[in-house]
């Protein structure tokens, strides 16, 4: 509440009356509360405002009533409903204000807010009072008001009132529905005289009540909505159809209708079929048809089947998919898919499969097949393919179990037709056909599809004219699931072997391209292996010992296939384990997963356990032979198979690995130490002693699966000196990762302990020497995990961990900084839970430890104590530690601002200006970050008390460009201006720096003017609030700390933006019109005529204009422009030579007419028909001379203007002797003397008393004689 009131209080000196009046009233109320020695609580404001309202109403002071209502709208949100419930009589007296202020928009909006809160506090008995009912009816009328803001707020007010109680329907819900239906009926009765805007507003209002609209009143509303087309307003009819479609989409909507009423509704919808060219109504009509038929099918599936077959030809042809409008086609596609999904019954499918003569889907199948072969649906082929995809998905039902799906009996001809279309060279919708094939593979399985459409990858088959279908392989990779693994073993594995043989033969024949193609095909075949391993129905048969052995050989010998094999092995375990843990009914699971349930999954897992030891040995061996970059996926497969391995196998594996590590690690450490002393770089990857790295990685994978005894042993192993303080940084890093794994997966390691193990663990880690820089992130993560296990009576360990967490926020590695922040928050959460801290128990050898008392002192742990511990770092000895402490305090303050004591925060803010004004830029940078966090997250009261010290300190860095200080300072002041107002910030700003505040204010005004051009002036209810803005980043603290982008940077060019925006709108409109236009073209190749009755005509139809497409160049087309010599070789001439050869020809051939007009012997004909001979010199020569002078650049604009004057008749004389920089004349060596002379040829008079050109001897402009 204080934030909202502070924004009002800032307008105390505003020049606008509607802003200043509430601020003055607020200040007066606060003074009165203080005089009464009461606290500034919401109830205090509320009581005084109600008394002020009573007096203002009695005295008919309109301005005072408006201000009081505005303040009450701000305060009433924070008043308990029980208080408002007891003041219902006061509320009843306020109802008289609604008609008085109905024309005053700002006051009316505030009244609606007040009424909403009071209405939500009334009980059912109070709601029955006539005064409240009548006032509620007036609010209902405002929901269709012509003013957008009032209408929107009234609709929100009604919705909030009706949805406030979750237990039962609101008492005013019947009143609302009756008023809406009556309004619609009145609208229909008025016929053509009815305002269509009211109906559109009513539809929008009902749309907001869609979630709570009573189903019982749906039939009456549906009848009213279906009557709107008689009004003749297409927009109102469209809104009505859209609303009814949303209401009928409710799954329980069919229960509101009686059978006859629902039948009548469907018949009315089908009878009100718009014209095919009425695109505005067709789109919503198709939506309502989809919803109505779906609801009808839930009520009576057999009757809905008849309706579907009757209406299908219309929506599939001219009134839908065959329409020229894109939006209509899309709506028809959605309607067809919805009818197929919800309206098509299983009985219809069964009748079609069994051909028993009942109502079936044969007409639907036939219409889709005809549209694929004809040209009437050429522009809607993508929509037809989407409908077919939905139909295949619906046909996944099985009538005999186990047995084929219905799709296998009905879609064979459709798939072959689509395959023929896809093979056409100019077919444009291959992506949609791939969706159809993908759904067929998913529903029918790869065996059915590949039997119908063979791959034909073998060259011998393609030589016989059979077309290859390699495009099916990528589709199989993503769409196959829950199928036969044995099919892959018997069909695709031999095919991959053939591709491998063809690749080898091609490579031996130096046919590298063919070899690459066959290798790619082999990889694509194996890329389908993970999909076949996704819940295979015959795992025990397909994964035989022979096939498992082959997989091992592939892992060793075929690195390019290793990824696919590993993914398949993972799927075998993960999918079966997931199915085994499923809680669904077994019968339902068998229907969904082709006969698999929890029992079959358990059988598969037991079978995988038998091959797990051998497979793990292969994977362990492979893990040690591949590079580090390739170990990730192998490690994931090892981890999966360890989850199903027996405890005996895991125990034996751990003992072997730990023994190997203890044997190889000492020698490795010695070698690393020697390399460090000799300053030589040790290449571990090329050394045989890389075994410790591999062993540590395997131990990390094994850690989550160890029993309690081995877990304790593994912890001792990882914390031993030779591992944790190894000379090799990689070993240290892996040790910390192993400790982190043990903490995450074995909580019993510390939970059942008395605290001695956690004590030993923290002491060991905090006293560890030789810590490498690259292990900081893993080390901090281990501390984060250990903090959760610290007992509440031993929280003094936190003090030992805090320095490392604080220093971690300054790490250069981003992940290490994130881990440090996470550790700081985890420490704060642990302290917030409570406990005891013994302040005297701190490691004396820790130089960075916070200063504590020497004597043991026990204090209670809470978040304030933790904040105090962190604040002690501000007295650190180094700037680096002080800077890290400021950043840590910013993070903790942002997270726990609601729990921290206000006194602690106030003490921190009182000293913050010292750090911001520091001479050390590292400290200043962190201090500025802390200031940004405080301004963004803390209340205005806390920050306002320290503006007098913070603002001058911040302004000291406003001109510093380093470390982005200047941008950060500007951003902070923009936030301050928005939080406190310009006047408050300007009050504490020194006179020399007020230009910055003025600039921010002007930019803010320009931005506001550009954004709110249509807003109501002076409406202070619509002020922007930071809380309503979404964070740009993924972390709110990161935005608060590092976000320094100015909010008004792009507000300078509003005019250009508006122009661009208008241009974009025009472009969008043109694009939409072009989109809704039917663009179908016939492509004619080589001048051949197109037979429109041919089946392959679809290949010659396109949606792109062929004349606008760049024509493909034929072979040898480029060579035709070159000449050939006697030997047949190309003669390629230089560009200059070509020009010299071409110029004379062009001169003679192309300029004869111009030469006749411009030459001395040329003639022209006047308007009177007389012939005139050219007496001037050849104008073509003059043009050549002018062209030659165009390359000369003039010095400035004045010279170019003089040149134009010379052409008009002024001749400059003696300019070659004029000095450019000073007075006097310039004498050229060996040239003429600078005497004034006039050539005789320039003084020649024209015949018949004509005047010659004007002479300019002085070179001065007209009017400048040189006299003063």
PyMOL commands that set and color helices and strands:
alter all, ss='L'
color gray80, all
select helices_A, chain A and resi 2-13+17-35+42-58+62-78+81-86+88-94+97-100+105-121+124-127+130-142+148-162+173-189+191-193+196-208+215-226+228-231+234-248+253-256+259-271+279-299+301-316+326-343+346-354+362-373+378-394+407-410+412-423+430-444+446-452+459-463+471-479+485-508+512-527+529-532+539-542+545-557+559-580+586-592+598-625+628-644+647-677+684-686+688-703+708-718+721-724+729-745+748-751+756-766+773-787+797-808+814-832+863-875+879-895+902-916+921-937+940-944+947-955+962-980+982-987+991-1011+1020-1022+1026-1028+1036-1042+1054-1075+1095-1100+1106-1108+1118-1121+1135-1150+1152-1158+1179-1189+1197-1208+1215-1217+1240-1242
alter helices_A, ss='H'
color red, helices_A
select strands_A, chain A and resi 836-838+858-860+1081-1082+1101-1102+1123-1124+1130-1131+1163-1165+1171-1173+1210-1212+1254-1256
alter strands_A, ss='S'
color yellow, strands_A
deselect
rebuild
show_as cartoon
